[in-house]
Amino acid sequence: MADPVRRLIVAVEGQTEDNFLRRILQPHLWVFGIVVSATIVGKAKAAARGNSGKGARGGGCYADWERDIRNCLKDNPSRDFRLTTLFDLYGLPDDFPGRDRIASDRSQAERCDRLEQVMASRIDDWRFAPYLQLHEFEALVMACLQDLEGLYDAPDQLAGLARLQAEVAELQPEEINDSKETAPSKRLERLIPGYRKTKDGPDAVEKAGLNHVRSQCPRFNAWLSHLEGLGATTAMEASRA
């Protein structure tokens, strides 16, 4: 592999996505010549409120997210720098721009596309390519339920997982809906006692492998394909310099 030639920061909402990036996407994208790190949006503001320390989450309002994104781009002026996001469509902050235009969207995937376009337009930096996961990170975990099974041995956990598999058997992982009772994360927490959001989900995805997850989650696959292409884009830019 050639020396890495592009830096990529992924803005995320919390520790679960941060763990996923460090453990799974970092080594994967390294092969494509891309150095990846994560930043948790709103974490500095949360720390100011006293929510700090290992595992502290960010979140908060969109205004904090946008400020962090703008500062990140300002602090990294290189043409070889890129910034993307891994935010959940489910549970977006109330002040997320364009969130109230629900009736105009023909599908949830179209809503993701539109909101990404709104973010990109507001930030207005060609190095920024936002991404919203449909409906949330745990959709990727739903693609790996067989591998999640290997993490448990308690009868109540295995029974709950079996019920979950039956519930979603006819659904595509990214199409599992986003109500407060049936969003992927809510199903996992409701049916599997002791489910550890920040660890068990990334563990299952790592065990299943990215190829399996990509085959089940087309929107995630398209985003990851775009990120992989950044390495090739950098090489072509260098050859023209």
N, C-alpha and C positions, 0 to 999 in steps of 0.2 A: 504494500500500500504506500502511496505517496504521502509526504508529510501533510497533515491537515491544513487546509487553506481557507477555511471559512468558519467564523464563529456564529453560533446561533444561541439566542436566549429564548426560552419558552416561559411566558408569563402564565402562572397557574394560580388557583384559588387556595390551595392548601397542601397539607403534608402527603395525602394519598397520591396526588398527581406528581408531587416532587419525588416521592419514592419511585414511582413508575418511570419517570424520566431518568433518574440516576441509575437505576438497576437495569433497565431494559432499553430505552431509547438511546442513551449515551453510547453504550458499546455498539449498538446496531449502526448508528449514524457515523461513528468513528470510521467504520469501514469505507464510507463514502467520502471521507476527507472532511468531516464536519465535527467541530468541537461544540458540544451541547452543554448548557447549564440552565438552571431554572431560577426564576425569581418569583416569590409569592407576593402577589399584589395586595396592597393594604397592610402588609405586615408591619411596616414602620409605624403606621398610624395605630395599629393594634397595640404595638409595644408602648406607644405614648399613653395608651389607655390602661397600661399595666398588664396586658396580655403578652408576655414574652417568655423566653426560655425555649428549651428543646421541644420541638413539636408544636410550637405556637403557630396558629393559623392566621391567615390574613383575612381576606373577604372584605366585608364592609360595603360601602357604597361605590357605584361606578365612578363617581368623581375622583375617588382615591385611586382606583385602578388606572384611569386615564392619566392622572398625574404621574403615577409610577412608570407607565409606558413611555410617556413623553420624556421623562428624566432619563430613562434607560437609553433611548435613542440619542438623546443629547450627550450622554456620557460615553457613547460609542459611535463616533462620527465616521468610522472607516467604511469604505464601500464594500468591504468583505464581511461586514456585520449584517445579520438579519435578526428580526424579532417576530415571533409568532405567539399565539396564545393557545392554551388548552383550558377553556372555560366550559362549564355545563350550561346547556340551554335551560335545563330545569333549575328553578330557583334563582334566576337572574335578579340582580338588585332592582328595586322599584324605579330607580332613576336611570336605568340602562336606556340609552337613546333608541327610540323606535319600538320599545317594548310594548307600548300601548296599541300598536297598529296590528293587532292580532287578526282582525276580521279580513284583512286584505291578503292574508297568506293562504294559499291553496293547500299547503301541506306543512308539516313540521320541518321537513328538510328545506323547503323554500323559505321558511322563517329563519332558519340558520343562515342561509345564503344572504338574505336581506340584511339581517343584523350584522353579519360580517362586513357587508358593503358599507353600512352606516359607520362602523368602527373605522374602517380603512379611510373613509372620506373625512372623518373628523381628525384623525391623526395626520393624514396627508403626508406620508413619507413612503417612498417606493420600497424601502427596505422592510416595511411592516406588512405582514400577511396574517390577519387574524383567523382563528379557527374556533368554532363552537362545536362541542361534541353533542350529538343527538342520542339520547336526551341528557346523558351524563356519563362520567367516566365508568360508572358501574355497568353500563351497557357492554363494555369490553369484558367485564367479569362474567356477564350472562352468557357470553360466547364460550366460556371456559368452565361450565358447571361440572363437567366430568372430572376436570383436573382439580377443581375446588374440593371435590369429594375426598381426594387423597390427603387433604389437610386435617381431616377430622376423624375421631374414633368414638366419640360419645354418641350413644344411641339417639338422644334427642336432637343432636346436630345432624346426624345422618338422616333421621326421619324428616326433619325440616327441609333439608336439601332435596330429598325425594319429592316432597310436596311442591317445592319451588320448581323443580324440573317439570313436574306435571302441569303446573300453572302456565309456564311459558313455552311449552313444547311446540305450539303452533305459531309462535311469534318470532320475528326476526329481532335479534338483540337490540338494534338501534331503533326499533319501532315500539319497544315496550314503553307504555305511556308514562306521563309525568305528573300524576296526581300525588297528593300527600300520602296516599295509602299504597299506590301501586308503582311508583317510580322504582327503577332497579335497586337503588340503595335502600329504599324503604322495605322492599320485598326481602332483601338479604337480611336486614336487621330484624325484621318481624319473624322470619321463619327459621333463622339459624341462631340459636342462643350463643352469645359470646362472639359473634362475628366481629372481627377486628378490621375496621374499614381501611386503616392505613397500611396494614400488613397483608391480610388474607387476599384482598383483591389483587395487588401486584404479584403476590406469590402465585396465584392461579394463572394469571396472564403469562408470567415467566415460564411456568411449567408447560402450559399449552403451546407457547411459541407464537411469535408475531405472525407467521404465515397462516396459522389457523385463525387467529383473531381477524386478520385482514380478509380472509375468505368469508367471514360471517358479518363483517362490519364495513360495508362499502364506503361510507362517508369517511371513516377513520382511515381506510386504505388509501383513498384519494389524497388525504392530507399528508400521510406518511410518504406517499410517492412524490408529492411536491417537495417535501423536505429532502428526500434522497436526491432529487434532481438539482438541489442547490450546489452540491459538490461538482457535478458535471458542468453546471453553469459557470462556476468559478473557473474551472479549467479552460473553458472556451473563452472567457473574458481575458484570462492571462495570455492565451495564445494570440489574441488580437492586439495585445498591448505593444 
